[in-house]
Amino acid sequence: MAPMDIGGVIFIVLLVIVMPVGTLMSMVGLAGVLGGLVGRNSDLDNVTDDGEPNEYLALANANPYE
């Protein structure tokens, strides 16, 4: 291979593999924050006035294999 061919291969690998993975990894923090906010909010919505979990939260925490 000529040196120009190796440079082209490296450039294609960067464009196809490295850049998309870098873009996805840069959004991990935002996804974690949003997931935490959504999960906490839904848990608070599924609690009765006494602080006991209602049937939706109890069902979500139930183990179907017991």
Residue, then its C-alpha position, 0 to 999 in steps of 0.5 A: m500500500a502506498p502512504m496515501d492509501i494508509g492515510g485514507v484507511i485511517f481517515i475512514v476508520l476515524l469517520v466510521i468508528v471513532m466519531p460515532v462512538g465519541t458522539l454516543m459517549s458524550m451523551v451518557g451523562l445527559a441520559g443518566v441525569l434524565g433517567g434519574l429525574v424521570g425515575r425519581n418523579s415516577d416513584l413519587d407519583n406512585v406513593t400514597d399519602d401515607g407514604e406506602p407504595n401503591e399497587y403500581l410501585a409494588l408490582a414494579n418491585a415484585n419478583p415474578y420468579e418467587 
